[in-house]
């Protein structure tokens, strides 16, 4: 199992707590990233939104790509999974930027999390065209072809409905071979068709291991039909590790005490309107984003470790954690879960 976490570029994850002690600043996220390497984390996901959908549009949020470039220079082994939205980035230029960051990382540590945009108001405020759901995936399919070919070839041309390049040259190529890993998530048929054909890894909203296993099986059937190798799989999870079940209950009550008047509630409604999901969401799902509580990484160390093992059996390779306050809770999770599992795996001669 690999352990990743969402970089708190929005200053937190809770809709009902104004100050989570994890401000949206370079000082905080750089300290967090450097510490995460020391305690066993493998990856950070750097989300890309120009407005803050957690704390409200007037709250600060960090730019994903300049933050990722800076993190590449101050970390040593952490994989930087940077979210990218094709409607906001020309594919040829993004391929160039990404290759450069891959070199800054001194060994090739960049990966992409391709997201087909959902927030119409943000697009309008930043002067970007906003398209309907399936049209966005059609654009993303072309976008991925240009990026992939730019990373692998020189002197190629492409002419599609959305993008056109002529005799393109990109040097230096990314260090990561055959290319930086491309992750994507989505539950609509358009999303799953595109991801199975064009991406390397599938990341899912939080869900119980049995349901996640069904999604993995579906994606593997799609890959086999296309004669493509198996994918890697990740799942989002909000982590709460405590010594007693009473402490767990108190923490859940604290983070789910949210009201529809919260600053980010209107953004959440736009997300629902602009996304095609397989399941109806509750207000509890909204309060921690990405359905994180449904993954069930909540309980005593023994209960959470058992849940991690269930995800492994279901086929999950990567856990993408959110928690609050981020640094303190990541320390707790590392000490209670990552470290003991690594020690156990070392005794058995396997990787945790």
C-alpha positions as CSV (number, residue, x, y, z in Angstrom):
1,X,0.0,0.0,0.0
2,X,1.1,3.5,-0.8
3,X,0.0,6.4,1.4
4,X,-0.9,9.8,0.0
5,X,-2.7,12.9,1.2
6,X,-4.4,16.0,-0.2
7,X,-2.2,19.0,0.2
8,X,-4.3,21.6,2.1
9,X,-4.2,24.3,-0.6
10,X,-7.6,25.6,0.6
11,X,-6.6,25.9,4.3
12,X,-8.5,22.9,5.5
13,X,-11.3,20.4,4.7
14,X,-14.1,21.2,7.1
15,X,-17.0,23.3,6.1
16,X,-18.0,24.2,9.6
17,X,-14.6,25.1,11.2
18,X,-13.4,28.5,10.0
19,X,-9.8,28.1,11.2
20,X,-8.4,24.6,11.2
21,X,-4.8,25.6,12.1
22,X,-3.6,24.8,8.6
23,X,-3.5,28.1,6.7
24,X,-3.3,28.2,2.9
25,X,0.3,29.4,2.7
26,X,3.5,28.2,1.2
27,X,5.1,28.1,4.6
28,X,2.6,25.6,5.9
29,X,2.4,23.3,2.9
30,X,6.1,23.2,2.4
31,X,6.7,22.2,6.0
32,X,4.0,19.6,5.7
33,X,5.4,18.1,2.6
34,X,8.9,17.9,3.9
35,X,7.7,16.3,7.2
36,X,5.5,13.8,5.3
37,X,8.5,12.3,3.6
38,X,10.1,11.7,7.0
39,X,7.2,9.8,8.4
40,X,6.3,7.4,5.5
41,X,4.1,9.2,3.1
42,X,4.6,8.5,-0.6
43,X,2.6,11.1,-2.5
44,X,0.7,14.4,-2.2
45,X,-2.2,15.4,-4.4
46,X,-2.1,19.1,-5.2
47,X,-5.7,20.2,-6.1
48,X,-6.3,22.9,-8.7
49,X,-9.0,25.4,-8.1
50,X,-8.5,29.2,-8.5
51,X,-11.3,29.8,-6.0
52,X,-11.7,28.2,-2.6
53,X,-14.6,25.7,-2.7
54,X,-14.2,24.6,1.0
55,X,-14.0,27.9,2.9
56,X,-15.9,30.1,0.3
57,X,-14.9,32.0,-2.8
58,X,-13.4,35.0,-0.8
59,X,-11.0,32.8,1.1
60,X,-7.4,32.2,-0.2
61,X,-6.4,29.1,-2.2
62,X,-2.9,28.3,-3.5
63,X,-2.1,27.8,-7.2
64,X,-1.4,24.2,-7.9
65,X,1.4,24.4,-10.5
66,X,3.7,27.0,-9.0
67,X,3.2,25.2,-5.7
68,X,4.2,21.9,-7.2
69,X,7.3,23.3,-8.9
70,X,8.4,24.8,-5.6
71,X,7.7,21.5,-3.7
72,X,9.8,19.6,-6.3
73,X,12.8,21.7,-5.3
74,X,12.4,21.2,-1.5
75,X,11.4,17.6,-1.3
76,X,13.4,14.4,-2.1
77,X,11.2,11.5,-2.8
78,X,7.6,12.6,-2.6
79,X,5.5,12.0,-5.7
80,X,3.7,15.2,-6.7
81,X,0.3,14.4,-8.2
82,X,-0.8,17.7,-9.6
83,X,-4.4,18.2,-10.6
84,X,-4.9,19.7,-14.1
85,X,-8.1,20.8,-15.8
86,X,-7.9,20.8,-19.6
87,X,-10.2,23.7,-20.0
88,X,-7.7,25.9,-18.1
89,X,-4.5,24.7,-19.9
90,X,-3.3,24.4,-23.4
91,X,-2.0,20.8,-23.7
92,X,1.3,21.6,-25.5
93,X,2.2,24.3,-22.9
94,X,1.2,22.1,-20.0
95,X,3.2,19.2,-21.3
96,X,6.3,21.5,-21.4
97,X,5.7,22.8,-17.8
98,X,5.1,19.3,-16.5
99,X,8.3,18.0,-18.1
100,X,10.3,20.8,-16.5
101,X,8.9,20.2,-13.0
102,X,9.7,16.5,-13.5
103,X,13.3,17.5,-13.9
104,X,13.2,19.9,-11.0
105,X,12.2,16.9,-8.9
106,X,15.6,15.3,-9.6
107,X,14.5,11.8,-10.5
108,X,11.1,12.2,-12.0
109,X,8.4,12.6,-9.4
110,X,5.6,14.4,-11.2
111,X,2.3,12.9,-12.1
112,X,-1.0,14.3,-13.3
113,X,-4.5,14.1,-11.9
114,X,-6.7,15.0,-14.9
115,X,-10.0,16.6,-13.8
116,X,-12.7,17.6,-16.2
117,X,-14.0,20.9,-14.7
118,X,-17.2,21.1,-12.8
119,X,-17.4,24.7,-11.3
120,X,-19.2,27.0,-13.8
121,X,-18.9,30.2,-11.7
122,X,-15.1,29.8,-11.3
123,X,-14.8,29.4,-15.1
124,X,-16.8,32.6,-15.7
125,X,-14.8,34.6,-13.1
126,X,-11.5,33.5,-14.7
127,X,-12.7,34.0,-18.3
128,X,-12.6,30.4,-19.3
129,X,-15.2,28.7,-21.4
130,X,-17.4,26.2,-19.5
131,X,-18.8,23.2,-21.5
132,X,-21.4,20.6,-20.8
133,X,-20.3,17.4,-19.0
134,X,-19.8,15.0,-22.0
135,X,-18.2,17.8,-24.1
136,X,-15.6,18.3,-21.4
137,X,-14.6,14.6,-21.6
138,X,-14.4,14.9,-25.4
139,X,-12.0,17.8,-25.0
140,X,-10.0,15.9,-22.3
141,X,-9.6,13.0,-24.6
142,X,-7.9,15.2,-27.3
143,X,-6.0,17.0,-24.6
144,X,-4.5,13.8,-23.3
145,X,-3.4,12.7,-26.8
146,X,-1.5,15.9,-27.3
147,X,0.2,15.7,-23.9
148,X,1.1,12.0,-24.3
149,X,2.6,12.5,-27.8
150,X,4.5,15.6,-26.7
151,X,6.2,13.6,-24.0
152,X,7.1,10.7,-26.3
153,X,7.7,12.2,-29.8
154,X,9.1,15.2,-31.6
155,X,8.0,16.8,-34.9
156,X,4.4,15.6,-34.7
157,X,1.2,17.4,-35.7
158,X,-2.3,17.0,-34.4
159,X,-5.6,18.5,-35.6
160,X,-8.7,17.9,-33.6
161,X,-12.0,19.6,-32.8
162,X,-10.5,21.4,-29.8
163,X,-6.7,21.5,-30.3
164,X,-4.2,21.8,-33.1
165,X,-0.4,21.7,-33.0
166,X,2.0,21.6,-36.0
167,X,5.5,20.0,-36.0
168,X,5.7,20.2,-32.2
169,X,9.0,19.7,-30.4
170,X,9.3,19.3,-26.6
171,X,12.8,19.1,-25.1
172,X,13.8,17.9,-22.6
173,X,11.4,15.1,-22.3
174,X,10.2,14.1,-18.8
175,X,12.6,12.0,-16.8
176,X,9.8,9.6,-15.9
177,X,9.5,6.7,-18.4
178,X,7.6,5.9,-20.4
179,X,5.7,9.0,-19.2
180,X,4.6,10.6,-15.9
181,X,1.7,8.6,-14.5
182,X,-1.7,10.0,-15.4
183,X,-4.5,9.6,-12.8
184,X,-8.1,10.4,-13.3
185,X,-11.4,9.9,-11.5
186,X,-15.1,10.0,-12.5
187,X,-18.2,7.9,-12.3
188,X,-20.1,8.8,-15.5
189,X,-19.9,6.5,-18.5
190,X,-18.1,9.2,-20.5
191,X,-15.5,9.4,-17.7
192,X,-14.9,5.7,-17.4
193,X,-14.6,5.2,-21.1
194,X,-12.0,7.9,-21.3
195,X,-10.0,6.8,-18.2
196,X,-9.9,3.2,-19.2
197,X,-8.5,4.1,-22.6
198,X,-6.2,7.0,-21.8
199,X,-5.0,6.9,-18.2
200,X,-2.7,4.8,-16.0
201,X,-4.5,4.9,-12.7
202,X,-8.1,5.4,-11.5
203,X,-8.8,7.4,-8.3
204,X,-12.2,7.1,-6.6
205,X,-14.3,9.0,-4.1
206,X,-14.6,7.4,-0.7
207,X,-16.5,4.2,-0.5
208,X,-16.5,0.9,1.4
209,X,-14.0,-1.8,0.2
210,X,-16.7,-4.1,-1.4
211,X,-18.1,-1.3,-3.5
212,X,-14.6,-0.1,-4.5
213,X,-13.8,-3.7,-5.5
214,X,-16.7,-3.7,-7.9
215,X,-15.5,-0.5,-9.5
216,X,-12.0,-2.0,-9.9
217,X,-13.4,-5.1,-11.5
218,X,-15.4,-3.0,-14.0
219,X,-12.4,-1.0,-14.9
220,X,-10.2,-4.1,-15.4
221,X,-12.8,-5.5,-17.7
222,X,-12.7,-2.3,-19.8
223,X,-8.9,-2.4,-19.9
224,X,-8.9,-6.1,-20.9
225,X,-11.3,-5.4,-23.7
226,X,-8.9,-2.7,-25.0
227,X,-5.9,-5.1,-24.6
228,X,-4.3,-2.7,-22.1
229,X,-2.3,-3.6,-19.0
230,X,-4.0,-3.4,-15.5
231,X,-4.3,0.0,-13.9
232,X,-3.3,1.3,-10.5
233,X,-6.1,2.2,-8.1
234,X,-6.5,4.8,-5.4
235,X,-9.4,5.9,-3.1
236,X,-10.1,9.0,-1.0
237,X,-10.5,8.7,2.7
238,X,-10.9,10.9,5.7
239,X,-8.8,9.5,8.5
240,X,-9.6,9.5,12.2
241,X,-7.5,7.4,14.5
242,X,-8.2,7.5,18.2
243,X,-7.5,5.3,21.2
244,X,-11.2,4.7,22.0
245,X,-14.5,4.5,20.2
246,X,-15.9,7.3,22.4
247,X,-13.1,9.6,21.2
248,X,-13.9,8.6,17.6
249,X,-17.6,9.5,18.0
250,X,-16.7,12.9,19.5
251,X,-14.5,13.7,16.6
252,X,-17.1,12.6,14.0
253,X,-19.6,14.9,15.7
254,X,-17.2,17.8,15.6
255,X,-16.5,17.5,11.9
256,X,-20.0,16.8,10.7
257,X,-21.8,19.6,12.6
258,X,-22.3,21.6,9.4
259,X,-25.1,23.8,8.2
260,X,-26.4,24.8,4.8
261,X,-25.3,28.4,5.6
262,X,-21.6,27.4,5.5
263,X,-19.5,29.5,3.1
264,X,-18.9,26.7,0.7
265,X,-22.4,25.3,0.5
266,X,-23.3,27.1,-2.8
267,X,-20.2,25.7,-4.4
268,X,-21.2,22.2,-3.4
269,X,-24.5,22.6,-5.1
270,X,-22.8,23.6,-8.3
271,X,-20.5,20.6,-8.0
272,X,-23.6,18.3,-7.7
273,X,-25.1,20.0,-10.7
274,X,-22.0,19.7,-12.8
275,X,-21.0,16.1,-11.9
276,X,-22.6,12.8,-12.7
277,X,-22.3,10.5,-9.6
278,X,-23.3,7.0,-9.0
279,X,-24.7,7.7,-5.5
280,X,-26.8,10.4,-3.9
281,X,-24.7,12.4,-1.4
282,X,-25.7,13.4,2.1
283,X,-24.8,16.6,4.0
284,X,-22.4,14.5,6.0
285,X,-20.6,13.6,2.7
286,X,-20.4,17.2,1.8
287,X,-18.8,18.3,5.1
288,X,-15.5,16.4,4.5
289,X,-15.5,16.3,0.6
290,X,-14.9,13.4,-1.8
291,X,-17.1,11.1,0.3
292,X,-14.1,10.6,2.6
293,X,-16.0,9.2,5.6
294,X,-17.5,6.4,3.6
295,X,-14.1,4.8,3.3
296,X,-14.3,4.0,7.0
297,X,-10.7,4.8,8.0
298,X,-12.2,5.8,11.3
299,X,-11.7,4.0,14.6
300,X,-9.0,2.6,16.9
301,X,-5.6,1.8,15.4
302,X,-6.6,-1.9,15.2
303,X,-9.9,-1.0,13.4
304,X,-8.3,1.3,10.9
305,X,-5.4,-1.1,10.2
306,X,-8.0,-3.8,9.5
307,X,-9.8,-1.5,7.1
308,X,-6.6,-0.8,5.2
309,X,-6.1,-4.5,4.8
310,X,-9.7,-4.7,3.3
311,X,-8.8,-2.1,0.8
312,X,-5.6,-4.0,-0.2
313,X,-7.6,-7.1,-0.7
314,X,-10.1,-5.2,-2.9
315,X,-7.2,-4.1,-5.1
316,X,-6.4,-0.6,-3.9
317,X,-2.8,0.5,-4.2
318,X,-3.0,4.1,-2.9
319,X,-4.9,5.8,0.0
320,X,-5.4,9.5,-0.5
321,X,-6.0,10.9,3.0
322,X,-7.7,14.1,4.3
323,X,-7.6,15.0,8.0
324,X,-7.8,18.0,10.2
325,X,-5.6,19.5,11.5
326,X,-3.5,18.0,8.7
327,X,0.0,17.8,10.1
328,X,-1.0,16.6,13.6
329,X,-3.4,14.0,12.3
330,X,-0.9,12.7,9.6
331,X,1.6,12.3,12.4
332,X,-0.9,10.3,14.4
333,X,-1.9,8.1,11.3
334,X,1.8,7.4,10.5
335,X,2.6,6.4,14.1
336,X,-0.5,4.2,14.5
337,X,-0.8,2.7,11.0
338,X,2.0,3.3,8.5
339,X,4.9,2.6,10.9
340,X,3.6,-0.7,12.4
341,X,2.5,-2.0,8.9
342,X,6.0,-1.2,7.5
343,X,7.7,-3.0,10.4
344,X,5.4,-6.0,10.0
345,X,6.1,-6.1,6.2
346,X,9.8,-5.8,6.8
347,X,9.7,-8.8,9.1
348,X,7.9,-10.8,6.4
349,X,10.1,-9.5,3.6
350,X,7.4,-7.7,1.7
351,X,6.5,-4.0,1.1
352,X,3.6,-2.5,3.1
